[in-house]
């Protein structure tokens, strides 16, 4: 009876180990995640919209890692901007209370042609507003710095249209994005590069295909 119990434990242990290995192999971290590369009319795009290489970033404006990657992305665009399309999409994490207000400020600035300028201001000064109880006034000050029409800025920022646009970005990627920033290069989710040279090499590989 004792031997039978031992053999039963061994068999169940092997079954459990096999199942665990199968689960690990099928986990998202061990699969190539693909994503549509179509650029919509509502997307914010830098570079050549018709380029064969499309880099999509899902970003949270309150995310420190996103702010750290912003100069790296700008450097990539400085070198490859006429050969690739860079698409910025919003992914405000629920844990960041000022992420959606920041995205709304960027979108409202975009209605006056200053989306990228507002994003740069927001990222550059992230530590100044990230933990504020309400960062809206700070973003209004940035709008004034950019010489925007403040009445229009505030009206646009409070509109459901812009809020729905941001939430559509989020909802469209929730199944495949679980951290920020997340980059897709020609539809493939890539591991975030650890350096400019590593990022550059990924771009060059796609350009050479």
C-alpha atoms as a printed R data frame, in Angstrom:
    type eleno elety resid chain resno       x      y       z
1   ATOM     1    CA   UNK     A     1   0.000  0.000   0.000
2   ATOM     2    CA   UNK     A     2   2.869  2.343   0.869
3   ATOM     3    CA   UNK     A     3   4.566  1.645  -2.485
4   ATOM     4    CA   UNK     A     4   1.286  2.293  -4.307
5   ATOM     5    CA   UNK     A     5   0.927  5.652  -2.576
6   ATOM     6    CA   UNK     A     6   4.507  6.608  -3.492
7   ATOM     7    CA   UNK     A     7   3.958  5.714  -7.153
8   ATOM     8    CA   UNK     A     8   0.701  7.676  -7.191
9   ATOM     9    CA   UNK     A     9   2.479 10.751  -5.839
10  ATOM    10    CA   UNK     A    10   5.215 10.407  -8.482
11  ATOM    11    CA   UNK     A    11   2.656 10.122 -11.312
12  ATOM    12    CA   UNK     A    12   0.682 13.134 -10.094
13  ATOM    13    CA   UNK     A    13   3.929 15.062  -9.685
14  ATOM    14    CA   UNK     A    14   4.929 14.349 -13.290
15  ATOM    15    CA   UNK     A    15   1.493 15.356 -14.536
16  ATOM    16    CA   UNK     A    16   1.687 18.587 -12.575
17  ATOM    17    CA   UNK     A    17   5.168 19.378 -13.860
18  ATOM    18    CA   UNK     A    18   4.131 18.704 -17.454
19  ATOM    19    CA   UNK     A    19   1.097 20.958 -17.095
20  ATOM    20    CA   UNK     A    20   3.217 23.706 -15.550
21  ATOM    21    CA   UNK     A    21   5.730 23.563 -18.410
22  ATOM    22    CA   UNK     A    22   2.909 23.735 -20.941
23  ATOM    23    CA   UNK     A    23   1.442 26.781 -19.206
24  ATOM    24    CA   UNK     A    24   4.835 28.487 -19.119
25  ATOM    25    CA   UNK     A    25   5.410 27.822 -22.812
26  ATOM    26    CA   UNK     A    26   2.021 29.300 -23.675
27  ATOM    27    CA   UNK     A    27   2.352 32.383 -21.465
28  ATOM    28    CA   UNK     A    28   2.428 35.835 -23.175
29  ATOM    29    CA   UNK     A    29   6.065 36.360 -22.277
30  ATOM    30    CA   UNK     A    30   7.062 33.387 -24.394
31  ATOM    31    CA   UNK     A    31   4.956 34.099 -27.454
32  ATOM    32    CA   UNK     A    32   5.271 36.596 -30.259
33  ATOM    33    CA   UNK     A    33   2.427 39.067 -29.889
34  ATOM    34    CA   UNK     A    34   1.221 40.549 -33.138
35  ATOM    35    CA   UNK     A    35  -0.856 43.685 -33.557
36  ATOM    36    CA   UNK     A    36  -2.443 45.547 -36.431
37  ATOM    37    CA   UNK     A    37  -0.212 48.188 -38.005
38  ATOM    38    CA   UNK     A    38  -2.936 50.173 -39.755
39  ATOM    39    CA   UNK     A    39  -2.678 53.893 -39.083
40  ATOM    40    CA   UNK     A    40  -6.039 55.569 -38.538
41  ATOM    41    CA   UNK     A    41  -6.939 59.151 -39.364
42  ATOM    42    CA   UNK     A    42  -7.170 59.917 -35.649
43  ATOM    43    CA   UNK     A    43  -3.646 58.695 -34.856
44  ATOM    44    CA   UNK     A    44  -0.838 61.072 -33.961
45  ATOM    45    CA   UNK     A    45   1.954 60.298 -36.413
46  ATOM    46    CA   UNK     A    46   5.506 61.505 -36.923
47  ATOM    47    CA   UNK     A    47   7.641 60.615 -39.927
48  ATOM    48    CA   UNK     A    48   6.343 59.157 -43.165
49  ATOM    49    CA   UNK     A    49   2.776 57.924 -42.743
50  ATOM    50    CA   UNK     A    50   3.225 55.683 -45.793
51  ATOM    51    CA   UNK     A    51   6.520 54.131 -44.653
52  ATOM    52    CA   UNK     A    52   7.013 50.376 -44.717
53  ATOM    53    CA   UNK     A    53   8.235 50.438 -41.116
54  ATOM    54    CA   UNK     A    54   5.676 51.410 -38.476
55  ATOM    55    CA   UNK     A    55   6.601 51.915 -34.820
56  ATOM    56    CA   UNK     A    56   3.613 52.174 -32.478
57  ATOM    57    CA   UNK     A    57   3.975 53.221 -28.852
58  ATOM    58    CA   UNK     A    58   1.326 52.820 -26.177
59  ATOM    59    CA   UNK     A    59   2.206 55.323 -23.495
60  ATOM    60    CA   UNK     A    60   1.072 56.719 -20.161
61  ATOM    61    CA   UNK     A    61   2.092 60.349 -19.669
62  ATOM    62    CA   UNK     A    62   2.469 59.821 -15.910
63  ATOM    63    CA   UNK     A    63   4.662 56.743 -16.381
64  ATOM    64    CA   UNK     A    64   8.338 57.423 -15.461
65  ATOM    65    CA   UNK     A    65   9.541 54.761 -17.904
66  ATOM    66    CA   UNK     A    66   7.597 56.435 -20.730
67  ATOM    67    CA   UNK     A    67   9.240 59.757 -19.877
68  ATOM    68    CA   UNK     A    68  12.639 58.043 -19.873
69  ATOM    69    CA   UNK     A    69  12.004 56.521 -23.319
70  ATOM    70    CA   UNK     A    70  10.770 59.785 -24.867
71  ATOM    71    CA   UNK     A    71  14.291 61.140 -25.634
72  ATOM    72    CA   UNK     A    72  15.228 57.741 -27.077
73  ATOM    73    CA   UNK     A    73  12.214 57.804 -29.405
74  ATOM    74    CA   UNK     A    74  13.058 61.375 -30.425
75  ATOM    75    CA   UNK     A    75  16.599 60.263 -31.228
76  ATOM    76    CA   UNK     A    76  15.255 57.410 -33.363
77  ATOM    77    CA   UNK     A    77  13.016 59.858 -35.212
78  ATOM    78    CA   UNK     A    78  15.929 62.220 -35.674
79  ATOM    79    CA   UNK     A    79  17.783 59.497 -37.552
80  ATOM    80    CA   UNK     A    80  14.964 57.585 -39.252
81  ATOM    81    CA   UNK     A    81  12.049 60.034 -39.274
82  ATOM    82    CA   UNK     A    82  11.838 60.202 -43.070
83  ATOM    83    CA   UNK     A    83  11.908 56.386 -43.400
84  ATOM    84    CA   UNK     A    84   9.533 55.210 -40.682
85  ATOM    85    CA   UNK     A    85   6.151 56.104 -39.227
86  ATOM    86    CA   UNK     A    86   5.932 56.631 -35.477
87  ATOM    87    CA   UNK     A    87   2.445 56.375 -33.975
88  ATOM    88    CA   UNK     A    88   1.679 57.563 -30.444
89  ATOM    89    CA   UNK     A    89  -1.343 56.085 -28.684
90  ATOM    90    CA   UNK     A    90  -2.657 56.643 -25.178
91  ATOM    91    CA   UNK     A    91  -2.671 53.957 -22.508
92  ATOM    92    CA   UNK     A    92  -3.329 55.782 -19.199
93  ATOM    93    CA   UNK     A    93  -2.931 53.254 -16.402
94  ATOM    94    CA   UNK     A    94  -5.788 53.255 -13.850
95  ATOM    95    CA   UNK     A    95  -3.225 53.464 -11.034
96  ATOM    96    CA   UNK     A    96  -2.027 56.882 -12.307
97  ATOM    97    CA   UNK     A    97  -4.625 59.472 -11.283
98  ATOM    98    CA   UNK     A    98  -3.202 62.240 -13.485
99  ATOM    99    CA   UNK     A    99  -2.522 60.099 -16.569
100 ATOM   100    CA   UNK     A   100  -5.893 60.655 -18.228
101 ATOM   101    CA   UNK     A   101  -5.963 64.405 -17.428
102 ATOM   102    CA   UNK     A   102  -2.493 64.630 -18.980
103 ATOM   103    CA   UNK     A   103  -3.695 62.794 -22.076
104 ATOM   104    CA   UNK     A   104  -6.701 65.122 -22.298
105 ATOM   105    CA   UNK     A   105  -4.389 68.135 -22.100
106 ATOM   106    CA   UNK     A   106  -2.247 66.728 -24.918
107 ATOM   107    CA   UNK     A   107  -5.308 66.054 -27.063
108 ATOM   108    CA   UNK     A   108  -6.733 69.511 -26.386
109 ATOM   109    CA   UNK     A   109  -3.393 71.060 -27.367
110 ATOM   110    CA   UNK     A   110  -3.484 68.911 -30.482
111 ATOM   111    CA   UNK     A   111  -6.729 70.572 -31.514
112 ATOM   112    CA   UNK     A   112  -4.616 73.726 -31.862
113 ATOM   113    CA   UNK     A   113  -1.681 72.013 -33.566
114 ATOM   114    CA   UNK     A   114   0.486 71.602 -30.459
115 ATOM   115    CA   UNK     A   115   0.062 67.944 -29.500
116 ATOM   116    CA   UNK     A   116   3.743 67.004 -29.643
117 ATOM   117    CA   UNK     A   117   4.818 70.186 -27.907
118 ATOM   118    CA   UNK     A   118   2.418 69.509 -25.029
119 ATOM   119    CA   UNK     A   119   3.567 65.898 -24.739
120 ATOM   120    CA   UNK     A   120   7.173 67.079 -24.497
121 ATOM   121    CA   UNK     A   121   6.301 69.615 -21.781
122 ATOM   122    CA   UNK     A   122   4.327 67.038 -19.834
123 ATOM   123    CA   UNK     A   123   7.105 64.443 -19.977
124 ATOM   124    CA   UNK     A   124   9.888 66.935 -19.223
125 ATOM   125    CA   UNK     A   125   8.099 68.216 -16.124
126 ATOM   126    CA   UNK     A   126   6.539 64.916 -15.063
127 ATOM   127    CA   UNK     A   127   7.996 64.902 -11.544
128 ATOM   128    CA   UNK     A   128   6.483 68.342 -10.893
129 ATOM   129    CA   UNK     A   129   2.848 67.318 -11.495
130 ATOM   130    CA   UNK     A   130   2.649 63.522 -11.198
131 ATOM   131    CA   UNK     A   131   1.709 63.476  -7.512
132 ATOM   132    CA   UNK     A   132  -0.449 66.595  -7.466
133 ATOM   133    CA   UNK     A   133  -3.975 66.145  -6.170
134 ATOM   134    CA   UNK     A   134  -5.244 67.843  -9.336
135 ATOM   135    CA   UNK     A   135  -2.788 68.611 -12.141
136 ATOM   136    CA   UNK     A   136  -5.298 70.353 -14.417
137 ATOM   137    CA   UNK     A   137  -4.113 73.846 -13.519
138 ATOM   138    CA   UNK     A   138  -0.527 72.820 -14.205
139 ATOM   139    CA   UNK     A   139  -1.547 71.633 -17.666
140 ATOM   140    CA   UNK     A   140  -3.423 74.892 -18.223
141 ATOM   141    CA   UNK     A   141  -0.181 76.724 -17.413
142 ATOM   142    CA   UNK     A   142   1.582 74.620 -20.038
143 ATOM   143    CA   UNK     A   143  -1.131 75.565 -22.530
144 ATOM   144    CA   UNK     A   144  -0.498 79.215 -21.743
145 ATOM   145    CA   UNK     A   145   3.237 78.639 -22.210
146 ATOM   146    CA   UNK     A   146   2.460 77.219 -25.657
147 ATOM   147    CA   UNK     A   147   0.380 80.327 -26.411
148 ATOM   148    CA   UNK     A   148  -2.828 78.379 -26.927
149 ATOM   149    CA   UNK     A   149  -6.303 79.854 -26.822
150 ATOM   150    CA   UNK     A   150  -7.039 78.966 -23.185
151 ATOM   151    CA   UNK     A   151 -10.832 79.114 -23.473
152 ATOM   152    CA   UNK     A   152 -10.773 76.739 -26.400
153 ATOM   153    CA   UNK     A   153  -8.186 74.534 -24.668
154 ATOM   154    CA   UNK     A   154 -10.346 74.145 -21.569
155 ATOM   155    CA   UNK     A   155 -13.499 73.528 -23.585
156 ATOM   156    CA   UNK     A   156 -11.817 70.872 -25.701
157 ATOM   157    CA   UNK     A   157 -10.174 69.258 -22.668
158 ATOM   158    CA   UNK     A   158 -13.564 68.849 -20.997
159 ATOM   159    CA   UNK     A   159 -15.243 67.378 -24.060
160 ATOM   160    CA   UNK     A   160 -16.472 63.808 -24.197
161 ATOM   161    CA   UNK     A   161 -15.065 63.530 -27.714
162 ATOM   162    CA   UNK     A   162 -11.459 63.662 -26.538
163 ATOM   163    CA   UNK     A   163 -12.136 61.468 -23.515
164 ATOM   164    CA   UNK     A   164 -13.746 58.862 -25.765
165 ATOM   165    CA   UNK     A   165 -10.772 59.001 -28.137
166 ATOM   166    CA   UNK     A   166  -8.289 58.311 -25.322
167 ATOM   167    CA   UNK     A   167 -10.396 55.497 -23.934
168 ATOM   168    CA   UNK     A   168 -10.710 54.000 -27.417
169 ATOM   169    CA   UNK     A   169  -6.900 53.813 -27.631
170 ATOM   170    CA   UNK     A   170  -6.852 52.075 -24.259
171 ATOM   171    CA   UNK     A   171  -9.680 49.659 -25.028
172 ATOM   172    CA   UNK     A   172  -8.183 48.752 -28.389
173 ATOM   173    CA   UNK     A   173  -4.968 47.524 -26.788
174 ATOM   174    CA   UNK     A   174  -5.978 46.204 -23.357
175 ATOM   175    CA   UNK     A   175  -5.805 42.587 -24.577
176 ATOM   176    CA   UNK     A   176  -2.151 42.851 -25.641
177 ATOM   177    CA   UNK     A   177  -0.676 45.703 -23.571
178 ATOM   178    CA   UNK     A   178   0.007 45.224 -19.861
179 ATOM   179    CA   UNK     A   179   2.746 47.772 -19.179
180 ATOM   180    CA   UNK     A   180   3.960 51.114 -20.474
181 ATOM   181    CA   UNK     A   181   5.615 51.946 -22.668
182 ATOM   182    CA   UNK     A   182   4.768 49.093 -25.018
183 ATOM   183    CA   UNK     A   183   6.177 49.212 -28.544
184 ATOM   184    CA   UNK     A   184   5.003 47.378 -31.654
185 ATOM   185    CA   UNK     A   185   7.394 47.315 -34.588
186 ATOM   186    CA   UNK     A   186   5.613 46.356 -37.800
187 ATOM   187    CA   UNK     A   187   2.936 44.654 -35.753
188 ATOM   188    CA   UNK     A   188   5.269 42.700 -33.471
189 ATOM   189    CA   UNK     A   189   5.402 43.505 -29.774
190 ATOM   190    CA   UNK     A   190   9.070 44.055 -28.953
191 ATOM   191    CA   UNK     A   191  10.923 43.884 -25.675
192 ATOM   192    CA   UNK     A   192  11.754 47.429 -24.668
193 ATOM   193    CA   UNK     A   193  15.279 48.215 -25.936
194 ATOM   194    CA   UNK     A   194  17.887 48.778 -23.236
195 ATOM   195    CA   UNK     A   195  19.823 51.353 -25.245
196 ATOM   196    CA   UNK     A   196  19.691 53.545 -28.331
197 ATOM   197    CA   UNK     A   197  21.973 51.165 -30.227
198 ATOM   198    CA   UNK     A   198  19.653 48.252 -29.481
199 ATOM   199    CA   UNK     A   199  16.614 50.276 -30.581
200 ATOM   200    CA   UNK     A   200  18.445 51.427 -33.705
201 ATOM   201    CA   UNK     A   201  19.389 47.863 -34.633
202 ATOM   202    CA   UNK     A   202  15.746 46.759 -34.476
203 ATOM   203    CA   UNK     A   203  14.774 49.581 -36.838
204 ATOM   204    CA   UNK     A   204  17.604 48.761 -39.232
205 ATOM   205    CA   UNK     A   205  16.579 45.115 -39.328
206 ATOM   206    CA   UNK     A   206  13.063 46.067 -40.386
207 ATOM   207    CA   UNK     A   207  14.296 48.569 -42.969
208 ATOM   208    CA   UNK     A   208  16.471 45.882 -44.550
209 ATOM   209    CA   UNK     A   209  13.610 43.414 -45.067
